[in-house]
Amino acid sequence: ETGVTQTPRHLVMGMTNKKSLKCEQHLGHNAMYWYKQSAKKPLELMFVYSLEERVENNSVPSRFSPECPNSSHLFLHLHTLQPEDSALYLCASSQDVRDRVETQYFGPGTRLLVL
Amino acid sequence: AQKVTQAQTEISVVEKEDVTLDCVYETRDTTYYLFWYKQPPSGELVFLIRRNSFDEQNEISGRYSWNFQKSTSSFNFTITASQVVDSAVYFCALSEAPYGQNFVFGPGTRLSVLP
């Protein structure tokens, strides 16, 4: 059991829609991450949060807006997406972001299709 | 800049065969960490191993073994007596330590083990 859950598992949305992806970790970790995995690119780190504070934002377009209300929950708010944003979005958590060597535990991902 | 190369896009083997997945990395740091993850069809990433740059001892875990060679910047992964359940995409990843912005995944190798 990974201890990291993501909802929904699948999402289809139009370019004018607004939706949110949710991630929850039950491991007592302090750091959470959003990754994007598309068909033609390696896994890409999007955002990193440590104790609810964003510590990394890897040049992600503003149509992706993360939110971390507490150390157990992470959201990714989506608005006016493009078809090329269709991908698998993976959430992960680790004990402490300052020691990046710590194992990251991944959720099952949300497969997003933008029409 | 960091880079991880997995030259094998797809590999197919017959059950019980041994298979080696290649991983070559680039980094300017003398301290770094290497990882292998497995991504089964269900989508989540499963951590397999973490190796730091100061430890070149090879590691064996059941049917899995890893060969780390700094001289060739490689961290290859071998599955002995492969099984159908080993079918997945395998990712090699590199992280610089201590806390930094670069945690890079390779493009992955899709392994199909045929019965």
gemmi code that builds the backbone of each chain (N, CA, C; Angstrom):
import gemmi

chains = {
    "A": [
        ("GLU", (0.860, -1.205, 0.000), (0.000, 0.000, 0.000), (0.886, 1.241, 0.000)),
        ("THR", (0.621, 2.142, -0.926), (1.533, 3.272, -1.076), (1.314, 4.332, -0.012)),
        ("GLY", (0.121, 4.467, 0.515), (-0.151, 5.511, 1.484), (-0.423, 6.846, 0.847)),
        ("VAL", (-0.385, 6.928, -0.459), (-0.682, 8.178, -1.166), (-1.853, 7.915, -2.105)),
        ("THR", (-2.914, 8.654, -1.935), (-4.100, 8.473, -2.777), (-4.332, 9.706, -3.625)),
        ("GLN", (-4.896, 9.472, -4.795), (-5.195, 10.580, -5.703), (-6.612, 10.412, -6.263)),
        ("THR", (-7.316, 11.526, -6.339), (-8.644, 11.524, -6.964), (-8.792, 12.752, -7.846)),
        ("PRO", (-9.526, 12.642, -8.949), (-10.041, 11.385, -9.500), (-8.916, 10.583, -10.167)),
        ("ARG", (-9.191, 9.365, -10.539), (-8.191, 8.571, -11.249), (-8.184, 8.916, -12.736)),
        ("HIS", (-9.340, 9.314, -13.230), (-9.455, 9.711, -14.639), (-10.284, 10.990, -14.714)),
        ("LEU", (-9.903, 11.865, -15.648), (-10.620, 13.131, -15.789), (-10.577, 13.562, -17.239)),
        ("VAL", (-11.740, 13.883, -17.762), (-11.836, 14.450, -19.106), (-12.423, 15.849, -18.951)),
        ("MET", (-11.774, 16.829, -19.533), (-12.275, 18.198, -19.409), (-12.072, 18.990, -20.691)),
        ("GLY", (-12.934, 19.962, -20.883), (-12.786, 20.860, -22.010), (-11.824, 21.972, -21.665)),
        ("MET", (-11.416, 22.694, -22.675), (-10.401, 23.733, -22.471), (-10.917, 24.895, -21.636)),
        ("THR", (-12.225, 25.055, -21.524), (-12.750, 26.179, -20.752), (-13.141, 25.777, -19.331)),
        ("ASN", (-13.012, 24.504, -19.024), (-13.414, 24.024, -17.694), (-12.407, 24.411, -16.616)),
        ("LYS", (-12.903, 24.324, -15.375), (-12.015, 24.415, -14.214), (-12.212, 23.151, -13.391)),
        ("LYS", (-11.128, 22.498, -13.083), (-11.191, 21.278, -12.282), (-10.019, 21.275, -11.306)),
        ("SER", (-10.100, 20.352, -10.337), (-9.016, 20.222, -9.364), (-8.659, 18.759, -9.171)),
        ("LEU", (-7.379, 18.515, -9.057), (-6.874, 17.194, -8.700), (-6.531, 17.217, -7.219)),
        ("LYS", (-6.815, 16.090, -6.565), (-6.557, 16.009, -5.130), (-5.576, 14.893, -4.828)),
        ("CYS", (-4.714, 15.159, -3.876), (-3.754, 14.163, -3.416), (-3.765, 14.169, -1.894)),
        ("GLU", (-3.721, 12.993, -1.325), (-3.685, 12.876, 0.138), (-2.665, 11.821, 0.526)),
        ("GLN", (-1.839, 12.161, 1.501), (-0.846, 11.173, 1.959), (-1.105, 10.853, 3.432)),
        ("HIS", (-0.967, 9.553, 3.723), (-1.279, 9.061, 5.069), (-0.012, 8.580, 5.766)),
        ("LEU", (1.123, 9.142, 5.362), (2.411, 8.641, 5.829), (3.087, 9.554, 6.845)),
        ("GLY", (2.452, 10.666, 7.159), (3.062, 11.601, 8.100), (4.245, 12.353, 7.522)),
        ("HIS", (4.309, 12.436, 6.205), (5.417, 13.130, 5.548), (5.225, 14.638, 5.576)),
        ("ASN", (6.349, 15.352, 5.379), (6.300, 16.811, 5.390), (6.392, 17.440, 4.007)),
        ("ALA", (6.736, 16.655, 3.010), (6.917, 17.210, 1.668), (5.994, 16.506, 0.677)),
        ("MET", (5.479, 17.277, -0.258), (4.610, 16.712, -1.294), (4.977, 17.309, -2.648)),
        ("TYR", (4.714, 16.539, -3.688), (5.187, 16.887, -5.028), (4.092, 16.636, -6.066)),
        ("TRP", (4.103, 17.445, -7.114), (3.322, 17.148, -8.314), (4.274, 16.894, -9.472)),
        ("TYR", (4.031, 15.785, -10.190), (4.783, 15.441, -11.385), (3.819, 15.323, -12.553)),
        ("LYS", (4.354, 15.582, -13.753), (3.583, 15.377, -14.974), (4.287, 14.320, -15.814)),
        ("GLN", (3.538, 13.348, -16.274), (4.108, 12.323, -17.147), (3.298, 12.291, -18.429)),
        ("SER", (3.888, 12.802, -19.495), (3.206, 12.776, -20.784), (3.849, 11.717, -21.667)),
        ("ALA", (3.161, 11.427, -22.757), (3.562, 10.286, -23.587), (4.956, 10.472, -24.191)),
        ("LYS", (5.315, 11.694, -24.474), (6.539, 11.908, -25.238), (7.668, 12.549, -24.449)),
        ("LYS", (7.478, 12.722, -23.147), (8.519, 13.368, -22.351), (8.809, 12.562, -21.106)),
        ("PRO", (10.018, 12.693, -20.584), (10.298, 12.052, -19.283), (9.447, 12.673, -18.185)),
        ("LEU", (9.403, 11.999, -17.080), (8.671, 12.518, -15.934), (9.211, 13.898, -15.567)),
        ("GLU", (8.287, 14.848, -15.358), (8.691, 16.216, -15.060), (8.179, 16.627, -13.687)),
        ("LEU", (9.071, 17.173, -12.876), (8.671, 17.716, -11.586), (8.041, 19.086, -11.798)),
        ("MET", (6.838, 19.275, -11.253), (6.119, 20.540, -11.438), (6.260, 21.435, -10.207)),
        ("PHE", (5.851, 20.922, -9.060), (5.834, 21.723, -7.835), (6.309, 20.879, -6.665)),
        ("VAL", (6.908, 21.577, -5.684), (7.329, 20.935, -4.447), (6.838, 21.769, -3.281)),
        ("TYR", (6.250, 21.121, -2.307), (5.811, 21.787, -1.089), (6.491, 21.151, 0.108)),
        ("SER", (6.904, 22.007, 1.038), (7.457, 21.539, 2.299), (6.714, 22.226, 3.424)),
        ("LEU", (6.067, 21.446, 4.253), (5.278, 21.988, 5.367), (4.341, 23.088, 4.874)),
        ("GLU", (3.625, 22.771, 3.840), (2.613, 23.625, 3.216), (3.177, 24.851, 2.502)),
        ("GLU", (4.490, 24.949, 2.417), (5.078, 26.094, 1.730), (5.686, 25.650, 0.411)),
        ("ARG", (5.356, 26.370, -0.667), (5.908, 25.993, -1.968), (7.380, 26.343, -2.009)),
        ("VAL", (8.205, 25.381, -2.333), (9.653, 25.609, -2.362), (10.232, 25.447, -3.749)),
        ("GLU", (9.424, 25.007, -4.691), (9.939, 24.819, -6.036), (8.789, 24.921, -7.028)),
        ("ASN", (9.062, 25.647, -8.113), (8.070, 25.802, -9.176), (8.841, 25.790, -10.487)),
        ("ASN", (8.818, 24.670, -11.144), (9.680, 24.497, -12.303), (9.073, 25.021, -13.595)),
        ("SER", (8.938, 26.323, -13.680), (8.477, 26.966, -14.923), (7.185, 26.365, -15.430)),
        ("VAL", (6.245, 26.195, -14.542), (4.954, 25.623, -14.916), (3.999, 26.753, -15.308)),
        ("PRO", (3.247, 26.579, -16.400), (2.306, 27.638, -16.810), (1.296, 27.948, -15.713)),
        ("SER", (0.841, 29.179, -15.705), (-0.055, 29.632, -14.641), (-1.431, 28.981, -14.700)),
        ("ARG", (-1.748, 28.281, -15.773), (-3.031, 27.576, -15.806), (-3.041, 26.370, -14.845)),
        ("PHE", (-1.883, 26.052, -14.298), (-1.770, 25.060, -13.229), (-1.504, 25.808, -11.927)),
        ("SER", (-2.376, 25.615, -10.942), (-2.241, 26.340, -9.691), (-2.279, 25.362, -8.528)),
        ("PRO", (-1.161, 25.174, -7.832), (-1.163, 24.230, -6.718), (-1.637, 24.874, -5.427)),
        ("GLU", (-2.085, 24.004, -4.534), (-2.510, 24.468, -3.211), (-2.205, 23.374, -2.207)),
        ("CYS", (-1.626, 23.763, -1.088), (-1.294, 22.789, -0.049), (-1.825, 23.311, 1.285)),
        ("PRO", (-3.058, 22.982, 1.617), (-3.655, 23.528, 2.842), (-3.044, 22.965, 4.124)),
        ("ASN", (-2.518, 21.763, 4.052), (-1.829, 21.154, 5.193), (-0.878, 20.098, 4.661)),
        ("SER", (-0.077, 19.540, 5.523), (0.987, 18.653, 5.037), (0.451, 17.328, 4.513)),
        ("SER", (-0.827, 17.063, 4.698), (-1.383, 15.792, 4.221), (-2.123, 15.919, 2.898)),
        ("HIS", (-2.419, 17.131, 2.490), (-3.233, 17.337, 1.291), (-2.547, 18.272, 0.304)),
        ("LEU", (-2.703, 17.924, -0.953), (-2.144, 18.733, -2.029), (-3.157, 18.748, -3.172)),
        ("PHE", (-3.412, 19.943, -3.688), (-4.336, 20.078, -4.803), (-3.607, 20.658, -6.003)),
        ("LEU", (-4.142, 20.356, -7.175), (-3.669, 21.002, -8.392), (-4.907, 21.516, -9.115)),
        ("HIS", (-5.064, 22.833, -9.094), (-6.219, 23.465, -9.734), (-5.906, 23.720, -11.208)),
        ("LEU", (-6.844, 23.350, -12.040), (-6.642, 23.422, -13.484), (-7.660, 24.375, -14.107)),
        ("HIS", (-7.192, 25.246, -14.986), (-8.147, 26.121, -15.681), (-7.592, 26.521, -17.042)),
        ("THR", (-8.492, 26.563, -17.995), (-8.164, 26.880, -19.396), (-6.965, 26.080, -19.890)),
        ("LEU", (-7.042, 24.776, -19.722), (-5.940, 23.915, -20.162), (-5.949, 23.754, -21.675)),
        ("GLN", (-4.828, 23.255, -22.163), (-4.653, 22.991, -23.577), (-4.596, 21.480, -23.820)),
        ("PRO", (-4.893, 21.034, -25.017), (-4.823, 19.581, -25.287), (-3.462, 18.974, -24.957)),
        ("GLU", (-2.408, 19.744, -25.117), (-1.074, 19.198, -24.817), (-0.831, 18.996, -23.327)),
        ("ASP", (-1.784, 19.463, -22.513), (-1.684, 19.223, -21.072), (-2.204, 17.835, -20.698)),
        ("SER", (-2.753, 17.131, -21.644), (-3.215, 15.767, -21.388), (-2.020, 14.913, -20.981)),
        ("ALA", (-2.144, 14.263, -19.844), (-1.013, 13.507, -19.302), (-1.457, 12.772, -18.050)),
        ("LEU", (-0.527, 12.028, -17.481), (-0.732, 11.416, -16.162), (-0.081, 12.334, -15.138)),
        ("TYR", (-0.860, 12.756, -14.154), (-0.346, 13.646, -13.116), (-0.160, 12.823, -11.845)),
        ("LEU", (1.083, 12.767, -11.414), (1.439, 11.958, -10.258), (1.756, 12.842, -9.062)),
        ("CYS", (1.234, 12.429, -7.931), (1.545, 13.084, -6.670), (2.501, 12.177, -5.899)),
        ("ALA", (3.384, 12.778, -5.134), (4.311, 12.010, -4.310), (4.525, 12.733, -2.995)),
        ("SER", (5.006, 11.974, -2.019), (5.371, 12.592, -0.746), (6.681, 11.986, -0.248)),
        ("SER", (7.357, 12.748, 0.599), (8.567, 12.243, 1.239), (8.677, 12.855, 2.626)),
        ("GLN", (9.540, 12.287, 3.433), (9.618, 12.725, 4.826), (10.022, 14.189, 4.940)),
        ("ASP", (11.055, 14.570, 4.202), (11.579, 15.924, 4.330), (12.181, 16.353, 3.010)),
        ("VAL", (11.740, 17.431, 2.467), (12.221, 17.878, 1.156), (13.684, 18.306, 1.207)),
        ("ARG", (14.186, 18.679, 2.376), (15.557, 19.160, 2.438), (16.560, 18.030, 2.247)),
        ("ASP", (16.112, 16.837, 2.443), (16.975, 15.705, 2.152), (16.360, 14.964, 0.982)),
        ("ARG", (16.708, 15.409, -0.220), (16.048, 14.897, -1.417), (16.310, 13.417, -1.617)),
        ("VAL", (17.265, 12.881, -0.891), (17.561, 11.466, -1.072), (16.494, 10.585, -0.452)),
        ("GLU", (15.652, 11.185, 0.332), (14.602, 10.388, 0.940), (13.708, 9.803, -0.144)),
        ("THR", (13.276, 8.628, 0.069), (12.391, 7.965, -0.881), (11.104, 8.744, -1.039)),
        ("GLN", (10.730, 8.931, -2.261), (9.428, 9.529, -2.546), (8.422, 8.413, -2.801)),
        ("TYR", (7.280, 8.539, -2.184), (6.211, 7.574, -2.366), (5.160, 8.191, -3.285)),
        ("PHE", (4.826, 7.456, -4.324), (3.950, 7.989, -5.354), (2.526, 7.461, -5.224)),
        ("GLY", (1.592, 8.317, -5.613), (0.217, 7.899, -5.751), (-0.008, 7.244, -7.099)),
        ("PRO", (-1.222, 6.779, -7.352), (-1.515, 6.067, -8.601), (-1.680, 6.986, -9.800)),
        ("GLY", (-1.820, 8.274, -9.544), (-1.912, 9.214, -10.657), (-3.339, 9.509, -11.084)),
        ("THR", (-3.493, 10.660, -11.715), (-4.746, 11.039, -12.365), (-4.468, 11.168, -13.849)),
        ("ARG", (-5.184, 10.384, -14.639), (-5.000, 10.471, -16.091), (-5.955, 11.522, -16.627)),
        ("LEU", (-5.381, 12.594, -17.157), (-6.157, 13.755, -17.607), (-6.180, 13.819, -19.125)),
        ("LEU", (-7.366, 14.025, -19.656), (-7.539, 14.221, -21.092), (-8.232, 15.562, -21.298)),
        ("VAL", (-7.582, 16.427, -22.043), (-8.140, 17.755, -22.333), (-8.613, 17.782, -23.779)),
        ("LEU", (-9.885, 18.042, -23.949), (-10.459, 18.040, -25.290), (-10.589, 19.453, -25.844)),
    ],
    "B": [
        ("ALA", (24.566, 20.448, -16.308), (23.185, 20.073, -16.084), (23.077, 18.550, -15.957)),
        ("GLN", (22.085, 18.149, -15.184), (21.887, 16.718, -15.013), (21.156, 16.124, -16.192)),
        ("LYS", (21.444, 14.868, -16.447), (20.746, 14.178, -17.519), (20.776, 12.683, -17.237)),
        ("VAL", (19.685, 12.014, -17.543), (19.616, 10.568, -17.398), (19.164, 9.986, -18.731)),
        ("THR", (19.921, 9.038, -19.214), (19.615, 8.411, -20.497), (19.314, 6.934, -20.299)),
        ("GLN", (18.185, 6.523, -20.841), (17.851, 5.097, -20.899), (17.654, 4.791, -22.377)),
        ("ALA", (18.688, 4.247, -22.979), (18.691, 4.109, -24.430), (17.687, 3.089, -24.933)),
        ("GLN", (17.346, 2.142, -24.103), (16.408, 1.099, -24.516), (14.983, 1.595, -24.287)),
        ("THR", (14.265, 1.807, -25.358), (12.890, 2.286, -25.227), (11.972, 1.141, -24.821)),
        ("GLU", (12.127, 0.007, -25.503), (11.296, -1.156, -25.208), (12.139, -2.418, -25.293)),
        ("ILE", (11.875, -3.334, -24.389), (12.540, -4.637, -24.415), (11.488, -5.717, -24.220)),
        ("SER", (11.603, -6.769, -24.998), (10.732, -7.930, -24.813), (11.587, -9.157, -24.559)),
        ("VAL", (11.221, -9.896, -23.549), (11.918, -11.145, -23.252), (10.885, -12.217, -22.959)),
        ("VAL", (11.346, -13.446, -23.001), (10.481, -14.564, -22.650), (10.722, -14.887, -21.185)),
        ("GLU", (9.674, -15.278, -20.524), (9.761, -15.589, -19.103), (10.962, -16.492, -18.816)),
        ("LYS", (11.609, -16.213, -17.690), (12.778, -16.923, -17.173), (14.091, -16.439, -17.783)),
        ("GLU", (14.007, -15.597, -18.771), (15.246, -15.013, -19.298), (15.736, -13.923, -18.358)),
        ("ASP", (17.039, -13.672, -18.379), (17.607, -12.540, -17.653), (17.563, -11.314, -18.568)),
        ("VAL", (17.379, -10.145, -17.963), (17.332, -8.929, -18.774), (18.015, -7.801, -18.007)),
        ("THR", (18.773, -7.005, -18.741), (19.460, -5.853, -18.139), (18.941, -4.565, -18.748)),
        ("LEU", (18.569, -3.640, -17.893), (18.108, -2.319, -18.309), (19.237, -1.317, -18.057)),
        ("ASP", (19.566, -0.577, -19.083), (20.705, 0.331, -18.986), (20.289, 1.723, -18.517)),
        ("CYS", (21.185, 2.344, -17.768), (20.974, 3.719, -17.321), (22.327, 4.421, -17.322)),
        ("VAL", (22.420, 5.511, -18.042), (23.631, 6.329, -18.067), (23.253, 7.728, -17.617)),
        ("TYR", (24.078, 8.313, -16.765), (23.727, 9.611, -16.202), (24.852, 10.619, -16.406)),
        ("GLU", (24.488, 11.875, -16.288), (25.456, 12.968, -16.359), (25.185, 13.911, -15.202)),
        ("THR", (26.244, 14.271, -14.501), (26.118, 15.266, -13.439), (27.480, 15.865, -13.172)),
        ("ARG", (27.508, 17.105, -12.734), (28.766, 17.751, -12.388), (29.073, 17.606, -10.907)),
        ("ASP", (28.092, 17.155, -10.151), (28.294, 17.025, -8.718), (29.090, 15.771, -8.385)),
        ("THR", (29.820, 15.829, -7.294), (30.528, 14.647, -6.828), (29.668, 13.849, -5.863)),
        ("THR", (28.642, 14.504, -5.334), (27.702, 13.817, -4.448), (26.342, 13.788, -5.124)),
        ("TYR", (25.828, 12.620, -5.320), (24.530, 12.490, -5.978), (23.942, 11.135, -5.625)),
        ("TYR", (22.692, 10.959, -5.996), (21.971, 9.740, -5.674), (21.258, 9.229, -6.911)),
        ("LEU", (21.250, 7.935, -7.042), (20.613, 7.290, -8.191), (19.486, 6.395, -7.713)),
        ("PHE", (18.443, 6.342, -8.504), (17.252, 5.597, -8.141), (16.769, 4.758, -9.324)),
        ("TRP", (16.082, 3.691, -8.999), (15.278, 2.980, -9.982), (13.856, 2.891, -9.448)),
        ("TYR", (12.892, 3.166, -10.351), (11.484, 3.032, -10.035), (10.836, 2.118, -11.064)),
        ("LYS", (9.808, 1.425, -10.621), (9.007, 0.583, -11.508), (7.613, 1.196, -11.620)),
        ("GLN", (7.089, 1.249, -12.836), (5.734, 1.748, -13.039), (4.908, 0.668, -13.733)),
        ("PRO", (4.148, -0.085, -12.958), (3.302, -1.112, -13.559), (2.134, -0.463, -14.293)),
        ("PRO", (1.330, -1.247, -15.008), (0.202, -0.677, -15.766), (-0.769, 0.133, -14.916)),
        ("SER", (-0.823, -0.135, -13.636), (-1.734, 0.622, -12.765), (-1.314, 2.081, -12.610)),
        ("GLY", (-0.081, 2.403, -12.919), (0.310, 3.816, -12.993), (1.218, 4.337, -11.896)),
        ("GLU", (1.089, 3.821, -10.681), (1.909, 4.400, -9.612), (3.364, 4.009, -9.781)),
        ("LEU", (4.244, 4.846, -9.278), (5.665, 4.553, -9.310), (6.057, 3.828, -8.034)),
        ("VAL", (6.769, 2.753, -8.185), (7.206, 1.952, -7.049), (8.711, 2.061, -6.918)),
        ("PHE", (9.155, 2.515, -5.759), (10.585, 2.667, -5.507), (11.244, 1.293, -5.438)),
        ("LEU", (12.402, 1.152, -6.100), (13.141, -0.108, -6.075), (14.449, 0.013, -5.306)),
        ("ILE", (15.213, 1.067, -5.610), (16.522, 1.197, -4.971), (16.999, 2.633, -5.006)),
        ("ARG", (17.807, 2.986, -4.023), (18.518, 4.253, -3.981), (19.986, 3.948, -3.732)),
        ("ARG", (20.860, 4.604, -4.461), (22.300, 4.375, -4.317), (22.995, 5.720, -4.281)),
        ("ASN", (23.885, 5.947, -3.339), (24.607, 7.215, -3.320), (25.940, 7.078, -4.044)),
        ("SER", (26.492, 8.210, -4.422), (27.666, 8.225, -5.294), (28.931, 7.718, -4.620)),
        ("PHE", (28.912, 7.574, -3.312), (30.104, 7.115, -2.614), (30.116, 5.608, -2.398)),
        ("ASP", (29.051, 4.975, -2.801), (28.936, 3.542, -2.554), (28.820, 2.810, -3.879)),
        ("GLU", (29.918, 2.243, -4.333), (29.896, 1.579, -5.635), (29.686, 0.084, -5.534)),
        ("GLN", (29.389, -0.376, -4.353), (29.129, -1.810, -4.224), (27.864, -2.182, -4.980)),
        ("ASN", (27.945, -3.286, -5.672), (26.748, -3.766, -6.347), (25.763, -4.314, -5.321)),
        ("GLU", (24.511, -4.274, -5.677), (23.472, -4.694, -4.743), (22.594, -5.752, -5.384)),
        ("ILE", (22.224, -6.709, -4.556), (21.320, -7.762, -5.016), (20.153, -7.833, -4.054)),
        ("SER", (18.956, -7.902, -4.625), (17.758, -8.057, -3.827), (16.847, -9.055, -4.529)),
        ("GLY", (16.925, -10.289, -4.098), (16.127, -11.321, -4.740), (16.549, -11.510, -6.183)),
        ("ARG", (15.621, -11.337, -7.101), (15.939, -11.502, -8.521), (16.498, -10.223, -9.138)),
        ("TYR", (16.534, -9.153, -8.355), (17.009, -7.860, -8.851), (18.464, -7.635, -8.445)),
        ("SER", (19.216, -7.048, -9.355), (20.574, -6.639, -9.006), (20.913, -5.361, -9.755)),
        ("TRP", (21.807, -4.591, -9.167), (22.183, -3.305, -9.732), (23.700, -3.220, -9.814)),
        ("ASN", (24.177, -2.692, -10.915), (25.603, -2.550, -11.162), (25.907, -1.069, -11.337)),
        ("PHE", (26.543, -0.467, -10.326), (26.863, 0.950, -10.349), (28.337, 1.100, -10.703)),
        ("GLN", (28.645, 1.801, -11.779), (30.026, 2.031, -12.189), (30.219, 3.520, -12.463)),
        ("LYS", (30.929, 4.181, -11.552), (31.171, 5.616, -11.722), (32.048, 5.892, -12.933)),
        ("SER", (32.946, 4.961, -13.249), (33.877, 5.184, -14.363), (33.149, 5.354, -15.691)),
        ("THR", (32.011, 4.701, -15.810), (31.227, 4.816, -17.042), (29.911, 5.550, -16.818)),
        ("SER", (29.729, 6.106, -15.610), (28.497, 6.825, -15.264), (27.269, 5.985, -15.576)),
        ("SER", (27.310, 4.756, -15.138), (26.180, 3.881, -15.436), (25.642, 3.244, -14.161)),
        ("PHE", (24.375, 2.964, -14.181), (23.710, 2.329, -13.045), (22.681, 1.376, -13.629)),
        ("ASN", (23.172, 0.213, -14.035), (22.332, -0.736, -14.759), (21.582, -1.669, -13.820)),
        ("PHE", (20.453, -2.134, -14.290), (19.523, -2.924, -13.478), (19.277, -4.246, -14.192)),
        ("THR", (19.499, -5.343, -13.484), (19.304, -6.666, -14.067), (18.221, -7.431, -13.314)),
        ("ILE", (17.324, -8.009, -14.071), (16.310, -8.896, -13.506), (16.674, -10.314, -13.943)),
        ("THR", (16.840, -11.165, -12.977), (17.196, -12.552, -13.258), (15.922, -13.406, -13.266)),
        ("ALA", (15.873, -14.343, -14.195), (14.705, -15.237, -14.285), (13.419, -14.425, -14.289)),
        ("SER", (13.278, -13.602, -15.299), (12.154, -12.662, -15.369), (10.813, -13.381, -15.314)),
        ("GLN", (9.829, -12.646, -14.812), (8.481, -13.159, -14.695), (7.512, -12.186, -15.363)),
        ("VAL", (6.341, -12.683, -15.706), (5.343, -11.836, -16.370), (5.020, -10.610, -15.519)),
        ("VAL", (5.028, -10.765, -14.205), (4.703, -9.644, -13.313), (5.765, -8.546, -13.341)),
        ("ASP", (6.904, -8.843, -13.942), (7.942, -7.814, -14.068), (7.633, -6.844, -15.210)),
        ("SER", (6.646, -7.145, -16.005), (6.286, -6.266, -17.121), (5.851, -4.912, -16.574)),
        ("ALA", (6.556, -3.884, -17.013), (6.313, -2.531, -16.500), (7.239, -1.579, -17.233)),
        ("VAL", (7.082, -0.301, -16.918), (8.063, 0.681, -17.366), (8.993, 0.948, -16.196)),
        ("TYR", (10.279, 0.942, -16.476), (11.270, 1.142, -15.425), (11.991, 2.462, -15.673)),
        ("PHE", (12.044, 3.274, -14.613), (12.676, 4.587, -14.703), (13.920, 4.635, -13.836)),
        ("CYS", (14.964, 5.172, -14.399), (16.168, 5.509, -13.649), (16.101, 7.000, -13.355)),
        ("ALA", (16.551, 7.413, -12.170), (16.475, 8.821, -11.803), (17.735, 9.241, -11.061)),
        ("LEU", (18.007, 10.545, -11.122), (19.219, 11.110, -10.511), (18.820, 12.310, -9.656)),
        ("SER", (19.394, 12.399, -8.473), (19.121, 13.532, -7.603), (20.426, 14.047, -7.026)),
        ("GLU", (20.586, 15.368, -7.019), (21.758, 15.964, -6.399), (21.461, 16.214, -4.927)),
        ("ALA", (22.477, 16.148, -4.105), (22.306, 16.345, -2.666), (23.274, 17.422, -2.201)),
        ("PRO", (23.013, 18.194, -1.207), (21.774, 18.184, -0.432), (20.637, 18.820, -1.195)),
        ("TYR", (19.721, 19.436, -0.545), (18.525, 19.976, -1.179), (18.874, 20.814, -2.400)),
        ("GLY", (18.270, 20.518, -3.499), (18.485, 21.271, -4.713), (17.286, 21.136, -5.615)),
        ("GLN", (17.344, 21.734, -6.765), (16.179, 21.739, -7.636), (16.145, 20.591, -8.613)),
        ("ASN", (17.221, 19.837, -8.678), (17.318, 18.870, -9.767), (17.079, 17.440, -9.319)),
        ("PHE", (15.945, 16.940, -9.671), (15.626, 15.529, -9.472), (15.093, 15.076, -10.816)),
        ("VAL", (15.929, 14.377, -11.580), (15.650, 14.127, -12.994), (15.415, 12.652, -13.261)),
        ("PHE", (14.359, 12.381, -14.013), (14.074, 11.010, -14.420), (14.537, 10.775, -15.849)),
        ("GLY", (14.923, 9.551, -16.128), (15.153, 9.134, -17.507), (13.830, 8.900, -18.208)),
        ("PRO", (13.857, 8.653, -19.499), (12.624, 8.483, -20.268), (11.915, 7.160, -20.021)),
        ("GLY", (12.595, 6.224, -19.375), (11.970, 4.947, -19.070), (12.227, 3.889, -20.120)),
        ("THR", (12.203, 2.646, -19.671), (12.302, 1.482, -20.554), (11.091, 0.606, -20.294)),
        ("ARG", (10.352, 0.328, -21.349), (9.173, -0.534, -21.212), (9.602, -1.985, -21.385)),
        ("LEU", (9.434, -2.769, -20.344), (9.801, -4.178, -20.366), (8.544, -5.029, -20.486)),
        ("SER", (8.547, -5.904, -21.472), (7.451, -6.860, -21.632), (8.022, -8.256, -21.460)),
        ("VAL", (7.492, -8.981, -20.510), (7.918, -10.351, -20.280), (6.798, -11.257, -20.761)),
        ("LEU", (7.116, -12.045, -21.751), (6.105, -12.889, -22.388), (6.103, -14.284, -21.778)),
        ("PRO", (4.930, -14.857, -21.599), (4.873, -16.203, -20.982), (5.383, -17.266, -21.946)),
    ],
}
model = gemmi.Model(1)
for chain_id, residues in chains.items():
    chain = gemmi.Chain(chain_id)
    for i, (resn, *xyz) in enumerate(residues, 1):
        res = gemmi.Residue()
        res.name, res.seqid = resn, gemmi.SeqId(i, " ")
        for name, pos in zip(("N", "CA", "C"), xyz):
            atom = gemmi.Atom()
            atom.name, atom.element = name, gemmi.Element(name[0])
            atom.pos, atom.b_iso = gemmi.Position(*pos), 0.0
            res.add_atom(atom)
        chain.add_residue(res)
    model.add_chain(chain)
structure = gemmi.Structure()
structure.add_model(model)
structure.setup_entities()
